[in-house]
Amino acid sequence: MRTFRSARRRPSQPSIAARSAEPPRSPSPFRPSPGSPARWRADFTASLVVFLVAVPLCVGVAVASGVPAELGLVTGIVGGLLTGLLPGSSLQVSGPAAGLTVLVYEAVEEFGLGALGALVLAAGVLQLAMGALRLGRWFRAISVAVVQGMLAGIGLVLIAGQLYALVGAEAPGSGPAKLGGLPELWVDTIGSDNALVALAIGASTIALLVLWPRLPQVAPVLPKPLARVARQAPRVLPAPLVAVALATAVVGVLDLPVARVEVEGLLDVVQPPGGDDFARLTEAGAVVGALGTVLAFALIASAESLFSAAAVDRLHDGPRTDYDKELMAQGAGNAVCGVLGALPMTAVIVRSATNVHAGARTKASRVLHGVWLLVFAAMFPAALGVVPISALAGVLVHAGGKLLPVKEWRPLWREHRGEAVVLATTAIAIVATNMFEGVLLGLLMAVAKSAWETSHVHLEVEGLEGTGVVRVRAVGNATFLRLPKLLDQLEALPTDREVELDLSGLRHLDHACAAALGNWEEQRRGPDGTACQEASSVTP
């Protein structure tokens, strides 16, 4: 077998004389000189932009998870101040994520808010252990179809649940119940003026989230002053902040009858888990569910963080992510969030991409964003009390829509139909059952699909036309998955001719195939048939 080696290209180095004649080079944008004003200015500006994006998302995720809004800010603060300081990924931003909303809601419903901290703490410790064992890189081996299916299932459940919050109604607990209750929800909404007002606020929020990034496209048809504003506004003001701020202003000015976020105070909501909370999780009927939730928290948060890190690395030319260190940083953050009784965290691609596009150069930008979240939560907690819940629901419906692989589905179905089936099955299973069982089914399907695709075996037959020996050579990987087809081909050979079976072309022969081929050989050697085996015995 020929082996091709590709050496990494290295830029040519100028001679010493040439280097001495060159003017001093400016420092790399991602490795600026210490204390560089440009570096601090870029990081400071980026931190403000990320902060403005993070506030509505932190609050919205917390409300959708069924916990006080301040706990979302606590998780964002820990993600900035602690995880942001630790090594791993230099520009990735962590905080509460929409991808864990459904799982957190189910955990709070089953075990209570007090036990949430214990579950998150255990998940953080598990992440730390996986990072210490250098398992971070292995998350890159997870099937992309399973990850996309997981996110699609989360998105569907999230959208279905937030449609209820969009009109001020209470959502059912399970995914099928949420989907099945949508027709009745629509009928109830039409008959209620307050629900229609809330729907108008939420729908307007979603429309603004969709249209705001497209504002520069209409700039050419606007007058010059407005065109300049249309081009710059989406870069300066994040869409979630604009949408929530406008919805809050409209509701406040018109005094609309729309439910608002309930504010309890930062110190009041921080409740570390106690002995009773841990005892509740170790009860006989709760142990299995608690372990499944911890595993789901740890594995899903880790996979989402490390996939996000790979995506962020493609957006900049700075230092690459150390996956094991990033996994430990996420684990440390989740452990602290668990101690504080807050939401689980994960790296969030929306905030991370915003950080890069805003010009961040070092991890200082994400640390500063945590500082701004802390200042906001400590000094302006009352500001949350005027935010309409329907606007936050609109933000999360939009976020759930982004989790659906709409653009990727058609080419995936056309080119890799098996992967598309795994994706769809995982998503449907999550909606029909729960997160853990759905992901587990998706992983099993991905393994089965890989086993099926790698177990190719075919027979090369020579001498059928003549009267001499029929030579059959088996090539490939002979596993039980291909056994029916293999036996059908062997049994179709002439029974009145001598058959020579060559197994030297097999790269793998499992026990089931070896036993079946041995039985076939014994039958061919009987009084009514002949067989000759060229390779070593196939009898197991």
N, C-alpha and C positions, 0 to 999 in steps of 0.2 A: 504494500500500500504506500502510495506516495504521500509524503508529508510536506506541507507548505509552511514555511515560517515567515512571519511578517515582523520585521523589526520596527520599533518605534522611530519615527522620523525625528531627527534632532536638527534644530536650526544651525546653520553654519556659523562658526565663530570667527569673527574678524581677528586679524593679527594684532599683536600688542601695539605696534605702531599705529595701526588704524584706530584701535580703541583709544589711544592717547590723544588722537587728533579729533575724536568725536566730541561734541558738546555734551555736558552732563545730561543724562536721561532723566525725564520726570518719573517720579515713582508710579508704580502700577496703581490703578484705581482701587484694586482690592488689597493692595499692600502699601498703603500710604505711609509716609514717614510718621514716626510717633509725634503725637500732638499736632498733626496737620489740621489747620483750620478747615480745609476743604472736607476732610474726613468727618469731623465733628458736625459740620454744617449739613452734610448729606445725611448722616445718621439721625440728627435731630429732626430734620424735615420728614424723613421717612417714618420715624417713630410717631409723629403726630398723625400722619396719614393712616398708619396701621391702627392707631388708637381710635380714630374716627370710624374705621371699618369694624373694629372689634366690639365697640360698645353695643350697637344694636344686635349683633350676632350673639354675644355673650348673654344678653338679657333674653333674647328670643329663644335660644336653646334651653335656658333654664326654665322659662315659662312653659315651653312645650314638653319638658321633661317632668313637669308636675312638682317642681321645687321652687322655693323663693328666688326671685330674680337676682338677688344679691349673690347667691351662690355661683351663678355663672360668672360674675365679675371676680369672685374669689379665685376661681379656676384660671381665669385670664391673668390675674395678678401673679399667681404662682408660676404660670407658664412663662411670663415675662421675666420676673425677678430671679427665679431659681433655675428653671430649665434653660432660660435664655443665657444664663451665665456659664452653664456647664458645656464641656466640649461635645462635639458630635457634628451637627450641621451649623454652619456659621450664620445663615440667613433665614433659616426656617423658623416660623412663629407658631407657638403652641397655645392651646386654649380649649374651651369646650367646643365640641363639634356636632354638627347635625347628624353625622353618621352614627352616633351613639345615643341619640335622643330616644329612639324607640326602646332600646335595651334598658336605659336608665328608667324610663317611665314604667316598664314592666317590673323592674327590680323594686322601685318605690312602692308600687301597688302590692307586690307580694310580701316584701319584708319590712316596709316602712321606711320613712325618711331617716330615722336614726341609724338604721343598719346600712344605709348607703355608704357612709364613711368607712365602715369595716370592710365592705366589699371592694371599694376603691383602693383602700390600703393594701389588702391582700393582692389585688391585681398589680399594684405598684411593686410590691416585694417580688412577685413572680417575674415581672419585667426586669428588675435588677438582677435576679438570678440568671435569666436568659442572657442578659448582656454580659454578665461575668463569665458565663460558659461559652461566650462568643458565638451565640446562635443568631445574631442579628442578620448576618449575610444569608442565612438559610431562608429568611422570609422572602427573599427575592426568587425562591424556587416555587412559590405558591402560584398556581395557575391564574393567569390574568383573567380568564373567563370567570373563575370563582369570585375573584375580587370585584369584578364589574357586576356580576350577578348579586353579590352581597350588597353593593351600593345601590343597585337598582331596586332590590327588595326593600332596603331601608327607605329609599326615596318614595316608593309607592305607599308604604305604611305611613311615612311622615306626611305626605301630601293628603292622604285620606284622613288622617287625624286632624291636621290643621285646617281642613275644610270646615270642620265643626267649630273650631275656635274662630274661624273667619266670620262666622255669623253669630258668635256668642253662645253656642250650644256646647253641651258636654259630650265628649267622644266616648264611644264604647271601648271596652278593653282590648279585644282581639282584632287582628287584621281583617279576617272575614266579616266580623260584625261591623267594622267601620265601613267596609265597602258595601255590605248589604244594607246598611242604614242610610246610604246616600240618597236614594229616592225619597224616603220619608223626610230626610233633612231638607230637601229641596221644597217639598210641599209645605213644611212648617215655616220655611223662610219666606215663601211667597205670602203667607198669611200673617206675617208679623212685621210691623213697621220698623221696630228697633233692629230686627235681624237684617232687614233690607238696608238700613243705614250702615250697620257694621259691614255688610257685604260690599257696599259701595266703597267704604274706606279701604278694606282689604284688597279689593280688585284694583282700585286706583294705585295702591302701593305696588302691586305686582306689575301693573302697566308701566309705572315709572321706573321700576327696576329693569324692565326689558328695554325701554326706550332711552334711558339716560346715557348708556354707553354709546348709543347710535346718534347722539346729538351732533357730533362733528360732521356726520353725513349730510345734514341739512344746512350746514354753514354756508355753502356756495350760494344758496338762494336767499340768504338773509342780508340785510344791510351790514356794512363793514363793522360797526361797533358791536352789533349783535352776533355777527359771524365770529368775531374774535372771542367773545364770551362763550359761544357754543363750542369752540374748539378747545378752550382751556378748562371749562367747568368740569367735565368728567375726569380730568387729570387731577384737579385740585380737591374736588368734593366727591367722596365715594357715594355710589348709588344707594346703598342701604341707609346711610346717614341722611341723605337728601329725602328719600322716600318716607322714612320714619319721622323726620323733623316736619315735613310738610303735612303729613297726616295728623301729627300732634297739634300743629298750629291750627289746622282746619277744625278739628274736634274742639279745641279750646276756645277759639273765637266764636264758633257757632253754638257752643255748649250742647253738642250732640249727645244723645243717650247711648254712649258706647262704653263698654267695660274697660277699665284702665288697670295698669299693673299695680298690684298690691305691694307696698313698701313696708318692710319690717325693721330695717336698720342693719348695718353691716355686722356689728358685734352681736346682735341678737340671733342672727341666722347661723353664725359659726358655732356649731355644736359638735365637739369631738365625740366619736363613738365611745360608749361606756361598756362596762362588763355585761350589762343586760343585752346590749345590741349584739355582741359576739355570741352570747349564750343563745339568742334567738336563732342565729344562723347554724348553730351546732345541734339543734333539736333534731330528733329522729326523722321527722317528715320534711325538714328543710335543708338537710345536708346536701343532698344531690342537687337540688335547685341552686343552692348557694355556690357550690363548686362549679356548676355549669355557668353561672353568671360571672364568677371570677375569671374562669377560662375565657369566656367570651369577651369580657372587658379587656383582658391582657392581650389576647391574640388579635382581636379586631383593631384595638388601638395601636398595637405594634405594627401590624400590617399596613394600616392606613398611614401611620407616621413614616414608615420606611419607604413606602411607595411615593408618598409626598416628597420625601427627601430626594429620591431619584428624579422626580419631576422638577424640583427646584434647582437641582444641580445643572439641569439642561438650560436654565434661564440665565446663568451667570458664568463668569470665567474665574471665580474665586476658588478657594480651597474646596475640595470634594468632601462629601460626608463620610465619616467613619461610622458605619452602621452599628457596630457593637457599642460604641460610646454614646451614640444617639439613643439607642435602646435603653441604656442605663440612665441617660438624662430624662427620658420619658418616664422611666420607672421611679426615679427620685421625685419627679414632679407629682406623679399619681400617688405616691406614698404620702407626701405632704398634704395633697388634696384630701386624701382619706383621713388623715389626722384632723383636718379642719372640718370634715363632714361635707366637703364640696363635691362638685361633679367631676367625673373622670376627664382627663385631658388627652388630647392627641394633637399631632401637628396638623395644621389646617392649611390646605393648598390655597384657599382664597386669600387669607391673610399673608401667607408666605409669598405668593406671587405679587401681591400688592407691595410688600416690603421691598422686593427686588426692583419692581418697576418704579417705585418711588425714589430709587437711587441709593438704597442702603449699601454700606461698604463693609461693616463689621457687625458683630453681635450686639454692639452698643444700641443699635436701633430697636431691637426686640426687647432689650432690658428697659430702655426708656419707655417703650409702650406700656410695659408693666407698671412703671412709676406713674404714668398718666392715668392708668386705670385705678390705681390705688388712691390717687388724689381725688379723682372724680367720685369714687365710691365713698370716700371719707368725708368730703366737703359738700357734695351735691347729691345726696341720696334722694332728696325730695324730687329731683328732676325725673326720676323713674316713675313716680306716681302719676304723671300726666300723660304717659305714653299709652295709646290705645292698644289693647291686646290684638285687635283685628289687624292692625298694621304689622305687628310682630309676626302674626300668623301668615300674612302675605309675604314677609321676608323669608319665612321658612318654607312656604309653598314653592317659592322661586328657588330656594336652595335645594329642596327636594327634587325639583325638575332638573337641576344640573347634575344630579346623581344618576339620572337615567341615560344610558348610552344610546341616545336616539341616532346620532350621526354615525356611530360605529356599528350599529346593528346590521344594516344592509350589506356593507362590504364583508363583515364577519360571516353572515349567512351565505354569501356568495362564494367566499374563498375557504372558509373553515367552518363548515356546517356543524361538525361535532362540537366545536367550541361554543357555537351559538346555542346549541341544545343545552350544554352545561350551564351557560349563563342564564338562560330562561328558566331552567329547572331550579337553579339556586334561588332566583328571585321569587318564583312562585311558591317554593317551599317556605321561604321566610315569611311571606304574606300569609300562607295557610297555617303555619305552625308558630315558630318563633325563630329568633336570630340564630341561636346555637344549633338547633336541629337543621335549619335550612343550610347553614354553612357546612355542617358536617356532611349532609347529603350531597352538596355540591362538590366537596373534596373527594368523596367516594366515587362520584360519577366521573370526575376528572381522572382519577387513578384508573378506573375501569376503562375509560376511553383510551388512555395512553397504553394500557396493557393490550387492548384490542388492536390498536394501530401498529404496535411494535411486534405483534405476533404474526407477521406475514410468513407464510410458508407455501411453496408451490412445488409441483413435481415436473421434472424434465423427463419426458418419455421418448425413447428411441427404439426403433425396430418394430413398430406396429404393422408396417406394411408387409414385411417379409414373413418367413416361417421360422426364423431362428429365435434367439433369446430376446426378450423384451427388457431393455435396460431402463430402469427408473432411478432418477437421482433426486433426492429431497434437498431443497435449499431453503434456508431462512431460519425462523424461530418456531419450533413446533411446541405449542402449548395447548392446553385443553380447550381454549377458546376457538381454535381452528380445527379441532379434532373431527367434528362431523364432516366438514368439507374434505378433509384429508382422507378419511376412510371411504367416503363416496367415490373419490378418484381411484383409490386402490382397488376397491371392489368392482369397479367398472373395467378393469383390465381383463384380457382374455383368460379364461380358466383352463384352456387346453394348451397353453404356451408356458414355457419356463420364464420366470420373472426374476430378474436380478435387481435387488433393491440396494442402493448406495446411500448411506446416511452420512457420509463424510462432509457433505455440504451444509449440514445443520450447525448453526451456531449455538443453539440451545434446544434441549429436549427434556421436557418435564416428565414427571412420574406418570401422569395419566396417558400421555402420548406414548411413552415407552411401553407401558403395559398393553395399550391397544395395538401397537405395531407388533409386539410379541405375539399376541393372540392371532393377529392376521397372518403372521409368518407360520405359526403352527398349523393353521387351517390350510395354507397353501402347500405345506409339506405333507399333507394327508394323502390318501390314496387317489383322490380325484383331482389333485392339483400339484404344482411344483413351484418351488421358490428357492432362490439362492440369495444369500445376504453377503454383501461385500464388506460392509463395515463391521465393527465389533457388535456383539449381541445387544439387542435393544431390550432384552428382558430385564426389568428392574430388579 
